[in-house]
Amino acid sequence: MNRLTELALSFFEVIEAEGREFGRGAGRLIRSALFLFFGLAFLFAASLTAGYALYLLLSLFIGAPSAAFVVALMLCAAGAVLLKSARPELKDREEPASVPAPSEGNDSDAEKPAE
């Protein structure tokens, strides 16, 4: 009976430790997501500001409609490059990752006797 009680207590201690680790991980995830969101918001605002500044500069030389067209083309090109770089390559899909089979002569840390 004593052994069963010790087993139950150790089980609940493990559950408690895993819960604390989950809480720390969830906090890191939320903090990272917030940094990502605000970083993207600032980058978006900066790109809009830079595009407007370029539009104002070009409108002095080539007129407002032409300047707007040039800035729109530049932003479309930047977006296309980002979308193309975000898409996975087809070569990666064709070759599945292979896991080497364990061999008898393989000395892994799990198979070594404790020193």
DSSP file (Angstrom, degrees, kcal/mol; ACC not computed):
  #  RESIDUE AA STRUCTURE BP1 BP2  ACC     N-H-->O    O-->H-N    N-H-->O    O-->H-N    TCO  KAPPA ALPHA  PHI   PSI    X-CA   Y-CA   Z-CA
    1    1 A M     >        0   0    0      0, 0.0     4,-1.9     0, 0.0     5,-0.1   0.000 360.0 360.0 360.0 -39.5    0.0    0.0    0.0
    2    2 A N  H  >  +     0   0    0      1,-0.2     4,-2.3     2,-0.2     5,-0.2   0.896 360.0  51.6 -63.0 -40.8    2.9    2.4    0.8
    3    3 A R  H  > S+     0   0    0      1,-0.2     4,-2.1     2,-0.2    -1,-0.2   0.884 108.4  51.2 -64.4 -39.3    4.5    1.7   -2.6
    4    4 A L  H  > S+     0   0    0      2,-0.2     4,-2.1     1,-0.2    -1,-0.2   0.877 109.6  50.2 -66.0 -39.1    1.2    2.5   -4.3
    5    5 A T  H  X S+     0   0    0     -4,-1.9     4,-2.5     2,-0.2    -2,-0.2   0.912 110.5  49.4 -65.4 -43.6    0.9    5.8   -2.5
    6    6 A E  H  X S+     0   0    0     -4,-2.3     4,-2.4     1,-0.2    -2,-0.2   0.892 110.5  51.1 -62.8 -39.3    4.5    6.7   -3.4
    7    7 A L  H  X S+     0   0    0     -4,-2.1     4,-2.0     2,-0.2    -2,-0.2   0.913 110.8  47.7 -63.8 -44.0    3.8    5.9   -7.0
    8    8 A A  H  X S+     0   0    0     -4,-2.1     4,-2.2     2,-0.2    -2,-0.2   0.911 112.4  49.4 -64.7 -42.6    0.6    8.1   -7.0
    9    9 A L  H  X S+     0   0    0     -4,-2.5     4,-2.0     1,-0.2    -2,-0.2   0.912 111.2  48.6 -64.3 -42.1    2.5   11.0   -5.4
   10   10 A S  H  X S+     0   0    0     -4,-2.4     4,-1.9     2,-0.2    -1,-0.2   0.868 109.3  54.0 -66.3 -34.5    5.4   10.8   -7.9
   11   11 A F  H  X S+     0   0    0     -4,-2.0     4,-2.1     1,-0.2    -2,-0.2   0.930 110.0  46.1 -63.0 -45.4    2.9   10.7  -10.8
   12   12 A F  H  X S+     0   0    0     -4,-2.2     4,-2.2     1,-0.2    -2,-0.2   0.824 109.0  55.6 -69.7 -30.4    1.2   13.9   -9.5
   13   13 A E  H  X S+     0   0    0     -4,-2.0     4,-2.3     2,-0.2    -1,-0.2   0.896 108.4  48.6 -65.2 -40.0    4.6   15.6   -9.1
   14   14 A V  H  X S+     0   0    0     -4,-1.9     4,-2.5     2,-0.2    -2,-0.2   0.921 110.8  50.2 -64.6 -43.6    5.4   14.8  -12.7
   15   15 A I  H  X S+     0   0    0     -4,-2.1     4,-2.0     1,-0.2    -2,-0.2   0.903 110.8  49.9 -60.8 -41.7    2.0   16.2  -13.8
   16   16 A E  H  X S+     0   0    0     -4,-2.2     4,-2.0     2,-0.2    -1,-0.2   0.911 111.0  48.5 -64.5 -42.8    2.7   19.4  -11.8
   17   17 A A  H  X S+     0   0    0     -4,-2.3     4,-2.2     1,-0.2    -2,-0.2   0.899 111.2  50.2 -65.0 -40.3    6.1   19.8  -13.2
   18   18 A E  H  X S+     0   0    0     -4,-2.5     4,-2.4     1,-0.2    -1,-0.2   0.874 108.4  53.7 -65.4 -36.3    4.8   19.4  -16.8
   19   19 A G  H  X S+     0   0    0     -4,-2.0     4,-2.1     2,-0.2    -2,-0.2   0.899 108.4  48.7 -64.2 -41.3    2.1   21.9  -16.1
   20   20 A R  H  X S+     0   0    0     -4,-2.0     4,-2.1     2,-0.2    -2,-0.2   0.916 112.1  48.8 -63.9 -42.7    4.6   24.5  -15.0
   21   21 A E  H  X S+     0   0    0     -4,-2.2     4,-2.4     1,-0.2    -2,-0.2   0.887 109.8  52.1 -64.9 -39.0    6.7   23.8  -18.1
   22   22 A F  H  X S+     0   0    0     -4,-2.4     4,-2.7     2,-0.2    -1,-0.2   0.906 108.4  51.6 -62.2 -41.8    3.6   24.2  -20.3
   23   23 A G  H  X S+     0   0    0     -4,-2.1     4,-2.1     2,-0.2    -2,-0.2   0.905 110.5  47.4 -62.5 -42.5    2.8   27.5  -18.7
   24   24 A R  H  X S+     0   0    0     -4,-2.1     4,-2.2     2,-0.2    -1,-0.2   0.913 113.4  48.7 -65.3 -41.3    6.3   28.8  -19.3
   25   25 A G  H  X S+     0   0    0     -4,-2.4     4,-2.3     1,-0.2    -2,-0.2   0.898 110.2  50.8 -64.8 -40.7    6.1   27.6  -23.0
   26   26 A A  H  X S+     0   0    0     -4,-2.7     4,-2.4     2,-0.2    -1,-0.2   0.891 109.4  51.6 -65.1 -38.5    2.7   29.2  -23.5
   27   27 A G  H  X S+     0   0    0     -4,-2.1     4,-2.4     2,-0.2    -2,-0.2   0.913 110.4  48.0 -63.1 -43.0    4.0   32.5  -22.1
   28   28 A R  H  X S+     0   0    0     -4,-2.2     4,-2.4     1,-0.2    -2,-0.2   0.897 111.6  51.1 -64.1 -39.1    7.0   32.4  -24.5
   29   29 A L  H  X S+     0   0    0     -4,-2.3     4,-2.4     2,-0.2    -2,-0.2   0.919 111.3  46.4 -64.7 -44.3    4.6   31.6  -27.4
   30   30 A I  H  X S+     0   0    0     -4,-2.4     4,-2.3     2,-0.2    -2,-0.2   0.916 113.2  49.4 -65.0 -43.3    2.3   34.5  -26.6
   31   31 A R  H  X S+     0   0    0     -4,-2.4     4,-2.3     1,-0.2    -2,-0.2   0.918 112.6  47.7 -62.6 -43.3    5.2   36.9  -26.2
   32   32 A S  H  X S+     0   0    0     -4,-2.4     4,-2.4     2,-0.2    -2,-0.2   0.895 110.7  51.6 -64.9 -39.9    6.7   35.8  -29.5
   33   33 A A  H  X S+     0   0    0     -4,-2.4     4,-2.6     2,-0.2    -1,-0.2   0.898 110.3  49.0 -64.5 -39.8    3.4   36.1  -31.3
   34   34 A L  H  X S+     0   0    0     -4,-2.3     4,-2.7     2,-0.2     5,-0.3   0.920 111.2  49.0 -65.9 -43.0    2.9   39.6  -30.0
   35   35 A F  H  X S+     0   0    0     -4,-2.3     4,-2.4     1,-0.2    -2,-0.2   0.908 112.5  49.2 -61.6 -40.9    6.4   40.6  -31.1
   36   36 A L  H  X S+     0   0    0     -4,-2.4     4,-2.4     2,-0.2    -2,-0.2   0.929 112.0  48.3 -63.3 -45.8    5.7   39.1  -34.5
   37   37 A F  H  X S+     0   0    0     -4,-2.6     4,-2.1     1,-0.2    -2,-0.2   0.949 116.1  41.3 -60.8 -51.1    2.4   41.0  -34.8
   38   38 A F  H  X S+     0   0    0     -4,-2.7     4,-2.4     2,-0.2    -1,-0.2   0.854 113.3  54.2 -70.0 -33.3    3.8   44.4  -33.8
   39   39 A G  H  X S+     0   0    0     -4,-2.4     4,-2.2    -5,-0.3    -1,-0.2   0.919 110.7  46.1 -63.2 -43.0    6.9   43.9  -35.9
   40   40 A L  H  X S+     0   0    0     -4,-2.4     4,-2.4     2,-0.2    -2,-0.2   0.872 110.9  53.2 -66.9 -36.3    4.8   43.2  -38.9
   41   41 A A  H  X S+     0   0    0     -4,-2.1     4,-2.4     2,-0.2    -2,-0.2   0.919 110.7  46.3 -64.3 -43.1    2.6   46.2  -38.2
   42   42 A F  H  X S+     0   0    0     -4,-2.4     4,-2.5     2,-0.2    -2,-0.2   0.893 112.4  50.3 -66.9 -39.2    5.6   48.5  -38.0
   43   43 A L  H  X S+     0   0    0     -4,-2.2     4,-2.4     2,-0.2    -2,-0.2   0.898 110.6  50.0 -64.7 -39.2    7.1   47.0  -41.2
   44   44 A F  H  X S+     0   0    0     -4,-2.4     4,-2.2     2,-0.2    -2,-0.2   0.935 112.1  46.8 -63.2 -46.3    3.8   47.5  -42.9
   45   45 A A  H  X S+     0   0    0     -4,-2.4     4,-2.3     1,-0.2    -2,-0.2   0.892 112.6  50.8 -63.0 -39.2    3.5   51.2  -41.8
   46   46 A A  H  X S+     0   0    0     -4,-2.5     4,-2.6     2,-0.2    -1,-0.2   0.894 109.7  49.4 -66.7 -39.1    7.2   51.8  -42.8
   47   47 A S  H  X S+     0   0    0     -4,-2.4     4,-2.4     2,-0.2    -2,-0.2   0.888 111.2  49.9 -68.8 -36.9    6.6   50.3  -46.3
   48   48 A L  H  X S+     0   0    0     -4,-2.2     4,-2.3     2,-0.2    -2,-0.2   0.918 112.7  47.3 -64.0 -42.6    3.5   52.5  -46.7
   49   49 A T  H  X S+     0   0    0     -4,-2.3     4,-2.5     2,-0.2    -2,-0.2   0.916 113.0  47.8 -65.1 -43.1    5.4   55.6  -45.6
   50   50 A A  H  X S+     0   0    0     -4,-2.6     4,-2.4     2,-0.2    -1,-0.2   0.898 112.0  50.5 -65.8 -39.4    8.3   54.8  -47.9
   51   51 A G  H  X S+     0   0    0     -4,-2.4     4,-2.3     2,-0.2    -2,-0.2   0.901 111.5  47.8 -64.1 -41.1    6.0   54.1  -50.8
   52   52 A Y  H  X S+     0   0    0     -4,-2.3     4,-2.6     2,-0.2    -2,-0.2   0.901 111.2  50.5 -67.5 -39.9    4.2   57.5  -50.2
   53   53 A A  H  X S+     0   0    0     -4,-2.5     4,-2.2     2,-0.2    -2,-0.2   0.912 111.6  48.1 -63.4 -41.4    7.5   59.3  -50.0
   54   54 A L  H  X S+     0   0    0     -4,-2.4     4,-2.8     2,-0.2     5,-0.2   0.892 110.5  52.4 -65.0 -38.9    8.7   57.7  -53.3
   55   55 A Y  H  X S+     0   0    0     -4,-2.3     4,-2.5     2,-0.2    -2,-0.2   0.934 109.6  48.4 -60.8 -47.0    5.4   58.7  -54.8
   56   56 A L  H  X S+     0   0    0     -4,-2.6     4,-0.8     1,-0.2    -2,-0.2   0.900 113.7  47.3 -62.1 -39.9    5.8   62.3  -53.8
   57   57 A L  H >X S+     0   0    0     -4,-2.2     3,-0.7     1,-0.2     4,-0.6   0.938 115.2  44.1 -66.9 -46.7    9.3   62.4  -55.1
   58   58 A L  H >X S+     0   0    0     -4,-2.8     4,-3.1     1,-0.2     3,-0.9   0.823 103.7  64.9 -69.3 -30.2    8.4   60.8  -58.4
   59   59 A S  H 3X S+     0   0    0     -4,-2.5     4,-0.7     1,-0.3    -1,-0.2   0.763  96.0  59.1 -65.7 -22.9    5.3   62.9  -58.9
   60   60 A L  H << S+     0   0    0     -4,-0.8    -1,-0.3    -3,-0.7    -2,-0.2   0.813 118.1  29.5 -70.4 -29.4    7.6   66.0  -59.1
   61   61 A F  H << S+     0   0    0     -3,-0.9    -2,-0.2    -4,-0.6    -3,-0.1   0.836 136.3  17.5-101.0 -39.4    9.4   64.5  -62.1
   62   62 A I  H  < S-     0   0    0     -4,-3.1     4,-0.3     1,-0.2    -3,-0.2   0.377 107.8 -98.9-121.3   4.0    6.9   62.3  -64.0
   63   63 A G     X  -     0   0    0     -4,-0.7     4,-2.1    -5,-0.5    -1,-0.2   0.012  38.0 -80.0  92.9 158.2    3.5   63.3  -62.8
   64   64 A A  H  > S+     0   0    0      2,-0.2     4,-2.4     1,-0.2     5,-0.2   0.913 122.7  47.6 -66.0 -47.7    1.1   61.9  -60.2
   65   65 A P  H  > S+     0   0    0      0, 0.0     4,-2.1     0, 0.0    -1,-0.2   0.922 115.0  46.1 -63.6 -40.9   -0.5   59.0  -62.2
   66   66 A S  H  > S+     0   0    0     -4,-0.3     4,-2.4     2,-0.2    -2,-0.2   0.894 112.3  51.1 -66.6 -38.9    2.9   57.7  -63.5
   67   67 A A  H  X S+     0   0    0     -4,-2.1     4,-2.4     2,-0.2     5,-0.2   0.906 109.7  49.9 -64.5 -41.6    4.4   58.0  -60.0
   68   68 A A  H  X S+     0   0    0     -4,-2.4     4,-2.4     1,-0.2    -1,-0.2   0.902 111.2  49.8 -63.4 -40.2    1.5   56.0  -58.5
   69   69 A F  H  X S+     0   0    0     -4,-2.1     4,-2.5    -5,-0.2    -2,-0.2   0.916 110.8  48.6 -64.5 -43.5    1.9   53.3  -61.2
   70   70 A V  H  X S+     0   0    0     -4,-2.4     4,-2.2     2,-0.2    -2,-0.2   0.924 113.1  47.1 -63.5 -44.6    5.7   53.0  -60.6
   71   71 A V  H  X S+     0   0    0     -4,-2.4     4,-2.4     2,-0.2    -1,-0.2   0.904 111.8  51.2 -64.6 -41.0    5.3   52.7  -56.9
   72   72 A A  H  X S+     0   0    0     -4,-2.4     4,-2.5     1,-0.2    -2,-0.2   0.910 109.8  49.9 -63.0 -41.9    2.5   50.1  -57.3
   73   73 A L  H  X S+     0   0    0     -4,-2.5     4,-2.4     2,-0.2    -2,-0.2   0.908 110.7  49.8 -62.1 -41.5    4.7   48.1  -59.6
   74   74 A M  H  X S+     0   0    0     -4,-2.2     4,-2.2     2,-0.2    -2,-0.2   0.913 112.4  46.9 -64.2 -42.4    7.6   48.2  -57.1
   75   75 A L  H  X S+     0   0    0     -4,-2.4     4,-2.3     2,-0.2    -1,-0.2   0.881 112.0  50.7 -68.4 -36.8    5.3   47.1  -54.3
   76   76 A C  H  X S+     0   0    0     -4,-2.5     4,-2.6     2,-0.2    -2,-0.2   0.903 110.0  50.3 -64.7 -40.4    3.8   44.3  -56.4
   77   77 A A  H  X S+     0   0    0     -4,-2.4     4,-2.3     2,-0.2    -2,-0.2   0.918 110.8  48.6 -63.9 -42.8    7.3   43.1  -57.3
   78   78 A A  H  X S+     0   0    0     -4,-2.2     4,-2.1     1,-0.2    -2,-0.2   0.912 112.6  48.5 -63.5 -41.7    8.3   43.0  -53.7
   79   79 A G  H  X S+     0   0    0     -4,-2.3     4,-2.5     2,-0.2    -2,-0.2   0.892 110.4  51.1 -64.7 -39.9    5.2   41.1  -52.7
   80   80 A A  H  X S+     0   0    0     -4,-2.6     4,-2.4     2,-0.2    -2,-0.2   0.900 109.7  49.9 -65.0 -40.0    5.7   38.6  -55.6
   81   81 A V  H  X S+     0   0    0     -4,-2.3     4,-2.1     2,-0.2    -2,-0.2   0.915 112.2  47.8 -64.4 -42.3    9.3   38.0  -54.4
   82   82 A L  H  X S+     0   0    0     -4,-2.1     4,-1.3     2,-0.2    -2,-0.2   0.906 112.7  48.2 -65.8 -41.1    8.2   37.4  -50.8
   83   83 A L  H  X S+     0   0    0     -4,-2.5     4,-1.1     1,-0.2    -2,-0.2   0.893 111.7  49.9 -66.5 -38.8    5.4   35.0  -51.9
   84   84 A K  H  < S+     0   0    0     -4,-2.4     3,-0.3     1,-0.2    -1,-0.2   0.883 111.1  48.7 -67.1 -37.4    7.7   33.1  -54.1
   85   85 A S  H  < S+     0   0    0     -4,-2.1    -1,-0.2     1,-0.2    -2,-0.2   0.747 108.3  55.1 -74.9 -21.6   10.3   32.7  -51.4
   86   86 A A  H  < S+     0   0    0     -4,-1.3    -1,-0.2    -5,-0.2    -2,-0.2   0.721  89.3  89.2 -82.2 -21.2    7.6   31.6  -48.9
   87   87 A R  S  < S-     0   0    0     -4,-1.1     2,-0.0    -3,-0.3    -4,-0.0  -0.596  85.4-115.0 -79.5 134.3    6.4   28.7  -51.1
   88   88 A P        -     0   0    0      0, 0.0     2,-0.1     0, 0.0    -1,-0.1  -0.330  33.0-104.7 -67.9 150.8    8.2   25.4  -50.5
   89   89 A E     >  -     0   0    0      1,-0.1     4,-0.7    -4,-0.1     3,-0.3  -0.392  17.1-130.2 -71.5 150.4   10.3   24.0  -53.4
   90   90 A L  H >> S+     0   0    0      1,-0.2     4,-1.4     2,-0.2     3,-0.5   0.807 105.9  65.3 -71.2 -29.0    9.0   21.1  -55.4
   91   91 A K  H 3> S+     0   0    0      1,-0.2     4,-1.2     2,-0.2    -1,-0.2   0.857  96.5  56.6 -61.2 -33.8   12.3   19.3  -54.9
   92   92 A D  H 34 S+     0   0    0     -3,-0.3    -1,-0.2     1,-0.2    -2,-0.2   0.829 106.7  49.3 -67.0 -30.9   11.6   19.1  -51.2
   93   93 A R  H << S+     0   0    0     -4,-0.7    -1,-0.2    -3,-0.5    -2,-0.2   0.800 104.5  58.1 -79.1 -28.9    8.3   17.3  -51.8
   94   94 A E  H  < S+     0   0    0     -4,-1.4    -1,-0.2     1,-0.2    -2,-0.2   0.866 102.6  53.6 -71.6 -36.8    9.7   14.7  -54.2
   95   95 A E  S  < S-     0   0    0     -4,-1.2    -1,-0.2     3,-0.0     2,-0.1  -0.860  78.3-149.1-106.0 106.9   12.3   13.2  -51.8
   96   96 A P        -     0   0    0      0, 0.0     2,-0.2     0, 0.0    -3,-0.1  -0.395  33.3 -95.4 -70.2 151.6   10.9   12.1  -48.5
   97   97 A A        -     0   0    0     -5,-0.1     2,-0.4    -2,-0.1    -5,-0.0  -0.481  41.0-145.4 -67.1 130.3   13.3   12.3  -45.6
   98   98 A S        -     0   0    0     -2,-0.2    -1,-0.0    -3,-0.1    -3,-0.0  -0.829   4.0-151.2-103.0 137.5   15.0    9.0  -45.0
   99   99 A V        -     0   0    0     -2,-0.4     2,-0.1     0, 0.0    -2,-0.0  -0.917  24.8-120.1-105.1 123.9   15.9    7.7  -41.5
  100  100 A P        -     0   0    0      0, 0.0     3,-0.0     0, 0.0     0, 0.0  -0.383  28.0-117.8 -66.0 139.4   18.9    5.4  -41.4
  101  101 A A        -     0   0    0      1,-0.1     2,-0.2    -2,-0.1     0, 0.0  -0.505  34.1-102.6 -74.3 142.6   18.1    2.0  -40.0
  102  102 A P        -     0   0    0      0, 0.0     2,-0.2     0, 0.0    -1,-0.1  -0.441  38.5-151.6 -67.6 135.4   20.0    1.1  -36.9
  103  103 A S    >   -     0   0    0     -2,-0.2     3,-1.1     1,-0.1     0, 0.0  -0.666  22.7-117.4-104.5 164.1   22.9   -1.2  -37.5
  104  104 A E  T 3  S+     0   0    0      1,-0.2    -1,-0.1    -2,-0.2     0, 0.0   0.816 114.1  52.4 -70.4 -29.2   24.3   -3.7  -35.1
  105  105 A G  T 3  S+     0   0    0      2,-0.1     2,-0.5    -3,-0.0    -1,-0.2   0.410  82.0 114.7 -86.8   3.2   27.7   -2.0  -35.0
  106  106 A N    <   -     0   0    0     -3,-1.1     2,-0.9     1,-0.1     5,-0.0  -0.630  53.0-157.8 -79.4 122.6   26.1    1.4  -34.1
  107  107 A D        +     0   0    0     -2,-0.5     2,-0.2     3,-0.0    -1,-0.1  -0.800  20.1 175.2-102.1  91.8   27.2    2.6  -30.6
  108  108 A S    >>  -     0   0    0     -2,-0.9     4,-0.8     1,-0.1     3,-0.6  -0.498  43.7-111.6 -90.6 166.5   24.5    5.0  -29.5
  109  109 A D  T 34 S+     0   0    0      1,-0.2     3,-0.3     2,-0.2    -1,-0.1   0.816 115.6  59.0 -66.3 -29.2   24.4    6.6  -26.1
  110  110 A A  T 34 S+     0   0    0      1,-0.2    -1,-0.2     3,-0.0    -3,-0.0   0.793 106.7  46.8 -70.9 -26.8   21.3    4.7  -25.2
  111  111 A E  T <4 S+     0   0    0     -3,-0.6    -1,-0.2     2,-0.1    -2,-0.2   0.618  90.2  98.9 -91.7 -12.7   23.0    1.3  -25.7
  112  112 A K  S  < S-     0   0    0     -4,-0.8     2,-0.1    -3,-0.3     3,-0.1  -0.499  79.5-113.4 -75.3 141.7   26.2    2.1  -23.7
  113  113 A P        -     0   0    0      0, 0.0     2,-0.1     0, 0.0    -1,-0.1  -0.428  38.3 -96.9 -71.4 150.2   26.3    0.8  -20.2
  114  114 A A              0   0    0      1,-0.1     0, 0.0    -2,-0.1     0, 0.0  -0.426 360.0 360.0 -68.2 138.3   26.3    3.4  -17.4
  115  115 A E              0   0    0     -2,-0.1    -1,-0.1    -3,-0.1    -3,-0.0   0.435 360.0 360.0 -97.0 360.0   29.8    4.2  -16.2
